[in-house]
């Protein structure tokens, strides 16, 4: 084999590896987001119940039972424990067909993470870019909506980062993307949206302390009353501890997802060489499975 042919084969192999840069890492990241979405369902369900209870206590009782998130709820002028007014901003608390605001903001934010994966898989699998446009359009709107909802409800978080120029061009149907392969064209889009996804994951983590208060404040109040009465507090204490552990595992799942996303973006951006492999991803995947199982046990009433 001539030196020229050897060089050509090497370049072809190197190009193939570079074209698939970050694919393995991304698939593990996507699995982490799937685990986060599964874990979020029972957590958000419980949070929604607590949030609604706290808000109605404020509306009908005139005072909130603690420092819970009750965005939009205002203390009423109750008559024998029931507010005689109906305010439009309270509808999300009275109606049980959907989530109250804070729980709904978290659920929508996690959903946008999964929607991002659907669009990013187009990059990973090398499919036509047109297949991703609908998913990417929904993703950019959902990410922005997640930021806005969290900030409006809890006041914790930052404004949604702006959509990057590559994403804007893609959403506008710029013909330039048709001149490149799917993976090459989508690479810049993935890096831009990856930064926004990481910021949304951070915002979710930053809201965890508020979620803990919403989930446990009434139990802390009850525990205090029981202690004053000299009564047994073991049951309510166990409930608080369980809620704390569920939320802690959820926060660590978010942290793991952020690490895997960063690992994916590094793999995409870094010059690739033959023989590379998934490092951080393989180390964290076992922790993710353990966290998800622990949340399953705790939400089922186990210890």
C-alpha positions as CSV (number, residue, x, y, z in Angstrom):
1,X,0.0,0.0,0.0
2,X,1.5,3.3,-1.0
3,X,2.1,6.1,1.4
4,X,-0.6,8.2,-0.4
5,X,-3.2,5.4,-0.1
6,X,-2.3,4.9,3.6
7,X,-2.8,8.7,4.2
8,X,-6.1,8.6,2.3
9,X,-7.5,5.7,4.3
10,X,-6.4,7.3,7.6
11,X,-8.1,10.6,6.7
12,X,-11.3,8.7,5.8
13,X,-11.3,6.9,9.1
14,X,-10.6,10.0,11.0
15,X,-13.4,11.9,9.2
16,X,-15.8,9.1,10.0
17,X,-14.9,9.2,13.7
18,X,-15.1,13.0,13.7
19,X,-18.5,12.9,12.0
20,X,-19.8,10.7,14.8
21,X,-18.2,12.8,17.5
22,X,-20.3,12.9,20.7
23,X,-22.8,10.3,19.5
24,X,-22.1,7.7,22.1
25,X,-21.9,10.4,24.8
26,X,-25.2,11.9,23.7
27,X,-27.0,8.6,23.9
28,X,-26.0,8.1,27.5
29,X,-27.0,11.7,28.2
30,X,-30.4,11.0,26.6
31,X,-30.8,8.0,28.9
32,X,-30.1,10.2,31.9
33,X,-32.8,12.7,30.8
34,X,-35.2,9.7,30.3
35,X,-34.4,8.7,33.9
36,X,-34.9,12.3,35.1
37,X,-38.3,12.4,33.4
38,X,-39.4,9.2,35.0
39,X,-38.3,10.3,38.4
40,X,-39.9,13.7,38.0
41,X,-43.4,12.3,37.5
42,X,-44.1,11.2,41.1
43,X,-42.2,14.1,42.5
44,X,-44.2,16.7,40.5
45,X,-47.4,14.8,41.3
46,X,-46.7,15.1,45.0
47,X,-45.5,18.7,44.6
48,X,-48.8,19.6,42.8
49,X,-50.9,18.2,45.7
50,X,-48.9,20.1,48.3
51,X,-48.9,23.3,46.3
52,X,-52.6,23.2,45.7
53,X,-53.3,22.5,49.4
54,X,-51.1,25.3,50.5
55,X,-52.7,27.8,48.0
56,X,-56.2,26.9,49.0
57,X,-55.3,27.2,52.6
58,X,-54.1,30.8,51.9
59,X,-57.2,31.6,49.8
60,X,-59.8,30.2,52.2
61,X,-57.9,30.7,55.4
62,X,-56.5,34.1,54.9
63,X,-53.0,33.1,55.8
64,X,-50.5,30.7,54.3
65,X,-49.4,27.8,56.5
66,X,-45.8,28.5,55.8
67,X,-43.3,29.7,53.2
68,X,-44.7,27.6,50.4
69,X,-44.8,28.6,46.8
70,X,-48.4,29.9,46.1
71,X,-47.8,32.1,43.1
72,X,-50.9,34.0,42.0
73,X,-52.8,33.0,45.2
74,X,-53.9,35.9,47.4
75,X,-55.2,35.8,50.9
76,X,-59.0,36.0,50.7
77,X,-61.5,37.5,53.2
78,X,-62.9,34.2,54.3
79,X,-66.3,33.7,55.8
80,X,-66.1,30.7,58.2
81,X,-63.1,29.2,56.4
82,X,-64.3,29.7,52.8
83,X,-63.5,32.6,50.5
84,X,-66.6,34.1,49.0
85,X,-64.8,35.5,46.0
86,X,-63.7,33.7,42.8
87,X,-60.5,35.2,41.3
88,X,-59.4,34.1,37.8
89,X,-55.8,33.8,38.9
90,X,-56.9,31.1,41.4
91,X,-58.4,28.8,38.8
92,X,-55.2,26.7,38.4
93,X,-55.4,25.9,42.1
94,X,-59.1,25.0,42.2
95,X,-59.1,22.9,39.0
96,X,-57.7,19.4,39.5
97,X,-57.5,18.6,35.9
98,X,-54.0,20.0,35.5
99,X,-51.0,21.0,37.5
100,X,-50.9,24.2,39.7
101,X,-48.3,26.8,38.5
102,X,-45.1,25.7,40.2
103,X,-45.6,22.0,39.6
104,X,-46.6,22.7,36.0
105,X,-43.5,24.8,35.4
106,X,-41.3,21.9,36.5
107,X,-43.2,19.3,34.5
108,X,-43.1,21.5,31.3
109,X,-39.3,22.2,31.8
110,X,-38.5,18.5,32.0
111,X,-40.7,17.8,29.0
112,X,-38.6,20.3,27.0
113,X,-35.5,18.3,27.9
114,X,-37.0,15.2,26.3
115,X,-38.1,17.2,23.3
116,X,-34.6,18.4,22.8
117,X,-33.4,14.9,22.7
118,X,-35.8,14.1,19.9
119,X,-34.3,16.9,17.8
120,X,-30.7,16.1,18.8
121,X,-31.1,12.4,17.8
122,X,-31.4,13.7,14.2
123,X,-27.8,14.8,14.6
124,X,-26.8,11.6,16.2
125,X,-28.4,9.4,13.6
126,X,-27.4,11.5,10.6
127,X,-31.0,11.9,9.3
128,X,-32.2,14.7,7.1
129,X,-32.4,18.0,8.8
130,X,-36.0,18.7,7.7
131,X,-37.0,15.8,10.0
132,X,-35.8,17.8,13.0
133,X,-37.3,21.2,12.2
134,X,-40.7,20.6,14.0
135,X,-39.0,19.2,17.1
136,X,-36.5,21.9,17.2
137,X,-39.1,24.6,16.8
138,X,-41.1,23.1,19.7
139,X,-37.9,22.7,21.8
140,X,-36.8,26.3,21.5
141,X,-40.3,27.5,22.5
142,X,-40.5,25.0,25.4
143,X,-37.1,25.9,26.8
144,X,-37.9,29.5,26.8
145,X,-41.3,28.7,28.3
146,X,-39.7,26.6,31.0
147,X,-37.4,29.5,32.0
148,X,-40.3,32.0,32.0
149,X,-42.6,29.8,34.0
150,X,-40.1,29.0,36.7
151,X,-39.1,32.6,37.1
152,X,-42.7,33.8,37.2
153,X,-43.8,31.3,39.7
154,X,-40.9,31.1,42.1
155,X,-38.8,34.1,41.3
156,X,-35.8,31.9,41.2
157,X,-33.7,31.5,38.1
158,X,-32.5,33.7,35.2
159,X,-34.1,34.9,32.0
160,X,-33.9,32.4,29.1
161,X,-30.7,32.6,27.1
162,X,-31.3,33.9,23.6
163,X,-31.6,31.4,20.8
164,X,-28.3,31.2,18.9
165,X,-27.7,32.3,15.3
166,X,-27.4,28.8,13.9
167,X,-30.7,27.7,15.5
168,X,-32.4,30.9,14.2
169,X,-31.1,30.2,10.7
170,X,-32.2,26.6,10.8
171,X,-35.7,27.5,12.0
172,X,-36.0,30.1,9.2
173,X,-35.2,27.3,6.7
174,X,-31.8,28.7,5.6
175,X,-30.7,26.9,2.4
176,X,-27.1,26.8,3.5
177,X,-27.8,23.8,5.7
178,X,-28.8,21.8,2.7
179,X,-25.3,22.0,1.4
180,X,-23.9,20.0,4.3
181,X,-24.4,16.6,5.9
182,X,-26.9,16.3,8.6
183,X,-24.4,15.8,11.4
184,X,-22.1,18.6,10.3
185,X,-24.9,21.1,9.9
186,X,-26.6,20.1,13.2
187,X,-23.4,20.3,15.2
188,X,-23.6,24.0,15.7
189,X,-27.3,23.8,16.6
190,X,-26.6,21.1,19.2
191,X,-23.9,23.2,20.8
192,X,-26.1,26.3,21.0
193,X,-29.2,24.5,22.4
194,X,-26.9,22.5,24.7
195,X,-26.0,25.7,26.5
196,X,-29.7,26.6,26.9
197,X,-30.5,23.1,28.1
198,X,-27.8,23.3,30.7
199,X,-29.1,26.7,31.9
200,X,-32.6,25.2,32.3
201,X,-31.2,22.2,34.2
202,X,-29.5,24.7,36.5
203,X,-32.7,26.6,37.0
204,X,-34.5,23.4,38.0
205,X,-31.8,22.6,40.6
206,X,-32.0,26.2,41.9
207,X,-35.8,25.7,42.5
208,X,-35.3,22.5,44.6
209,X,-35.2,24.3,48.0
210,X,-38.5,25.9,47.2
211,X,-39.9,22.6,46.2
212,X,-38.7,21.1,49.6
213,X,-40.5,23.9,51.5
214,X,-43.7,23.3,49.5
215,X,-43.6,19.6,50.1
216,X,-42.8,19.6,53.8
217,X,-43.8,22.9,55.5
218,X,-47.2,21.6,56.6
219,X,-45.5,18.5,57.9
220,X,-43.0,20.6,59.9
221,X,-45.9,22.6,61.3
222,X,-47.7,19.4,62.3
223,X,-44.5,18.0,63.8
224,X,-44.1,21.1,65.9
225,X,-47.6,20.8,67.2
226,X,-47.1,17.2,68.1
227,X,-43.8,18.0,69.9
228,X,-45.6,20.7,72.0
229,X,-48.3,18.1,72.9
230,X,-45.6,15.5,73.8
231,X,-47.0,13.2,71.1
232,X,-45.2,10.7,68.9
233,X,-43.6,12.4,65.9
234,X,-42.0,9.3,64.2
235,X,-44.5,9.1,61.4
236,X,-44.4,12.7,60.3
237,X,-40.6,12.7,60.8
238,X,-40.3,9.7,58.5
239,X,-42.4,11.5,55.9
240,X,-40.3,14.6,55.9
241,X,-37.1,12.5,55.7
242,X,-38.5,10.5,52.7
243,X,-39.5,13.7,50.9
244,X,-36.0,15.1,51.5
245,X,-34.3,12.0,50.1
246,X,-36.5,11.9,47.0
247,X,-35.7,15.5,46.2
248,X,-32.0,14.9,46.9
249,X,-31.9,12.0,44.5
250,X,-33.8,14.1,41.9
251,X,-31.3,17.0,42.3
252,X,-28.4,14.5,41.8
253,X,-30.0,13.2,38.7
254,X,-30.1,16.7,37.3
255,X,-26.4,17.1,38.2
256,X,-25.6,13.8,36.4
257,X,-27.5,15.0,33.4
258,X,-25.5,18.3,33.3
259,X,-22.2,16.4,33.6
260,X,-23.2,14.1,30.7
261,X,-24.4,17.0,28.6
262,X,-21.1,18.7,29.1
263,X,-19.3,15.5,28.2
264,X,-21.3,15.3,25.0
265,X,-20.5,18.9,24.0
266,X,-16.8,18.4,24.8
267,X,-16.7,15.4,22.5
268,X,-18.4,17.3,19.7
269,X,-16.1,20.3,20.0
270,X,-12.7,18.5,20.7
271,X,-10.5,17.2,17.9
272,X,-11.2,13.5,17.6
273,X,-8.6,10.7,17.3
274,X,-9.0,7.0,16.7
275,X,-9.6,4.8,19.7
276,X,-11.7,7.4,21.7
277,X,-14.5,6.2,24.0
278,X,-17.1,7.2,26.5
279,X,-15.5,7.9,29.9
280,X,-17.6,10.1,32.1
281,X,-20.8,8.6,30.7
282,X,-20.0,5.0,31.6
283,X,-19.0,6.0,35.1
284,X,-22.2,7.9,35.8
285,X,-24.8,5.6,34.2
286,X,-24.7,3.1,37.1
287,X,-25.4,6.0,39.6
288,X,-28.3,7.1,37.5
289,X,-29.9,3.6,37.6
290,X,-29.4,3.5,41.4
291,X,-31.0,6.9,41.9
292,X,-34.0,6.1,39.8
293,X,-34.6,2.8,41.7
294,X,-34.2,4.6,45.0
295,X,-36.8,7.2,44.0
296,X,-39.2,4.4,42.9
297,X,-38.8,2.6,46.2
298,X,-39.4,5.8,48.2
299,X,-42.4,7.0,46.2
300,X,-43.9,3.6,46.7
301,X,-43.7,4.0,50.4
302,X,-40.6,2.0,51.0
303,X,-37.7,2.9,53.3
